[in-house]
Amino acid sequence: MGTDFGDVLRGRGLRSTPGRRAVLRLIESARFPLSHGDIMRRLRRRAVDRATVFRILDDLVRVGLARRIGVGDRILRYGPPNNPHDGFRAVFACTSCDRVEELEVELTLPDRVPRSLRRRQVQLLIRGRCDSCTKS
Ligand SMILES: [Zn+2]
């Protein structure tokens, strides 16, 4: 965890504030994509209000430090951006429980995909039943 999130933010033209650093750290370290509610719960001890967290998330997405993940349940979640150098993240969403998980996948986009479509904007969603739901 040696990342200096202040440097990361400034590198994308954002001022480094305690709230932005905290949200970015949460998104980068979480095992699962986080919703606004998840982030609010994890920020409990810090005085960052709901509207500020929404603005921070919008800012992070706009500058490419986070990506929005929609899995069809009307809850937006946020995860780290896709980086062509360290793999592509697909999202698994269980159709029985509300489990959502990010998976590293090897993915080569076909030539037909418009060149203007940057990889980090592509979202691959895999739906099915997770292992614990399959057992029951
Ligand atoms: Zn499940």
Residues whose N, C-alpha, C, O or C-beta is under 5 A from the ligand:
A	BS01	ZN	C94 S96 C97 R99 C130 C133
